[in-house]
Amino acid sequence: MSDPDSSETLEALASLPTLAHPTASPDGESVAFYYDGTGRNELHVLDPDSGESERWSDGEVPRNARWHVEWSADGERVFFHLDDAGDEQNDVYAIDRGGAVEPVVEMDGQVVIHDVGEDGETLLVGSTRDGQMNLYGHDLSTGETAKLTDYERAVWTGLLSPDGDRVAYTTNEAEDFENMDVYLADADGSNPRNLGVGETGAEAAPVDWDPDGDRLLVSDNSADLTRAGVYDLETDEVAWFGGEFEEEPHGFTPDGERFLVTRTREAAKMPVVYDAESGEARELDLPEGVATFAGESTLADDRVLLTHTTPTRRPDLLAYDLATDEYETLVEAEYGPFSPEDFADAEYFTVASDGVPETPQAAVDHDPYETLDIGALLYDSGERPSPLVVNPHGGPRGMDTKSFDLYTQFLVQRGFSVLQVNYRGSTGRGREFVQRLYDDWGGAEQGDVATAAERVLDTREWVDDERVAVFGGSYGGYSAYWQMVQYPDLYDAGVAWIGLTDLEDQYENTMPHYRTELMEKNLGTPQENPDLYRERSPVEYVENLAAPLFVLHGVNDRRVPVSQARLFRAALDDFGYTEGPKGDYEYEELGEEGHASSDIDQKIRLFQLLDDFLDRRIGTEAVAADD
């Protein structure tokens, strides 16, 4: 596309239909997924043999496709999560082939589907009904719900055995906040035992039962890189696989003789199949990018269901034949008025960082950390000179990959080059790399981001060093706040979206499982580390803000409550900063929205706000030409 109108470009990009959460039915003959081709998210079901699909829902499913769907055991219904305007306080509903919808599990707090019993009688869910996230069993025939676990820390990844007699799950009873263990209990939660998978302080989790219920596929990072293991429940021994790459196990094949993992290679993620007996591994024959197995990935005839994407190609839904290494596209991504050639590819590079950039630090001085090679992705907009948007990822345990990113490509279309940084603490590089962020939010990882930005400014003469912005959401929003108040000389504008500003307030007001598994795991508690919580809160340093900042937050956000934005705004006002289009900062609360949204209308609104702010505050050559 050549010099498209700004509003038309952003609406066209935000309106590209998106497929989310594909999952195969128990018999492998149908695939359920969310799709918003009508302009609204709806549930669709595909016949992978004929390629024909039908829409089951008509406005009953959530507009925001954040949460996964699960098939009933008989394949006649699909369970889905429904919240109130993005607040993530989900209940569980079911929809059948005729479009009839009914509530299945309604409880206070957040409810998350973990597993569906093969007997068709039991639904295993996690819920914060009583405070912390614990496991509950719901009897589908009687409608009764029973609490199965009662731990002080969150319980994750509940899995019912094939015969329905046992449940495997993950939780932590150790004093070490970093620890996660695999437990096995009777189906009613009685007789729980820690299987002792991995060492104390490492993270282990159950992933799948084998078809006979004799073995568990587990993950563990005791050896640094995450690996797959097969735990024999008869001998209590684990056979470990891999070790050269970070590999996340996904599940057994129906014969139980093989299992699937996702392998991380730098910023790419590729699917691998292991022979469970010999340990032989085979990477599936797909172009480099990001391939992700579907929730339930087994199709008929030894085929697996996955999505595949690259920086310039939107996700396609594929059926891959494990016997022939051939694949077919079941749902091809739509591009509207665009084509893959309109999008910018990602250049992967590394930068040596000791966590202390050359740019003066205005907030928290610290000594250099260990020098590490930090991975980064750079998208060149082609504008000369080009403004730069530094875009730290969320998580913080996330990573930026060689996949299609709508927000990145929107910024590129508007003339901004984009830098993404996999700072220390990101996933994909093992346990030690992740743990470098523990007790150090706002420290070395923020230095990694600033150092990577400096490298780009020093080595790419086509980047305009007087038009550099930072934009991020969630923990990326925390990074945006922190970059603006810690390295004010580096940035000419910033956009902090659903970001953290006051860590103690975040601890007190986030959901309980985020409190224990995010805040305590990374920072301890405010009672134990009050100085750290205060020192690493951006709200403590608002006086360092030296460039226009746009604060964006959803009013229904329960992960990062809107109080985070309001506290920062109040602090800005207290220091005499002015609000408004020509002021020191701008502020927008997004109604009917929680912690981000995939809804097309809400994406258009966000793009419009982002585009308008960046246009007015730093501009691009493309914008100037249009005007």
Secondary structure as UniProt FT lines:
FT   HELIX           6..14
FT   STRAND          19..24
FT   TURN            26..27
FT   STRAND          31..35
FT   TURN            37..38
FT   STRAND          42..46
FT   TURN            48..50
FT   STRAND          53..55
FT   STRAND          70..71
FT   TURN            73..74
FT   STRAND          77..82
FT   TURN            85..86
FT   STRAND          91..96
FT   TURN            97..98
FT   STRAND          101..105
FT   STRAND          111..116
FT   TURN            118..119
FT   STRAND          122..127
FT   TURN            129..130
FT   STRAND          134..139
FT   TURN            140..142
FT   STRAND          145..147
FT   STRAND          156..160
FT   TURN            162..163
FT   STRAND          166..171
FT   TURN            177..178
FT   STRAND          180..186
FT   TURN            187..188
FT   STRAND          193..194
FT   TURN            200..201
FT   STRAND          203..209
FT   TURN            211..212
FT   STRAND          215..220
FT   TURN            222..223
FT   STRAND          227..232
FT   TURN            233..236
FT   STRAND          237..241
FT   STRAND          246..252
FT   TURN            254..255
FT   STRAND          258..265
FT   TURN            266..267
FT   STRAND          268..275
FT   TURN            276..278
FT   STRAND          281..283
FT   STRAND          290..299
FT   TURN            300..302
FT   STRAND          303..309
FT   STRAND          316..321
FT   TURN            322..325
FT   STRAND          326..331
FT   TURN            336..337
FT   HELIX           340..342
FT   STRAND          346..353
FT   STRAND          372..379
FT   STRAND          386..390
FT   HELIX           406..413
FT   TURN            414..415
FT   STRAND          417..422
FT   TURN            424..425
FT   HELIX           431..435
FT   TURN            436..439
FT   TURN            441..442
FT   HELIX           444..459
FT   TURN            461..462
FT   STRAND          463..473
FT   HELIX           475..486
FT   TURN            488..490
FT   STRAND          493..497
FT   HELIX           503..509
FT   HELIX           512..514
FT   HELIX           515..520
FT   HELIX           521..523
FT   TURN            526..528
FT   HELIX           530..535
FT   HELIX           538..544
FT   STRAND          549..554
FT   TURN            555..556
FT   HELIX           563..574
FT   TURN            575..576
FT   TURN            581..582
FT   STRAND          585..590
FT   TURN            591..592
FT   HELIX           600..617
FT   HELIX           621..626
//
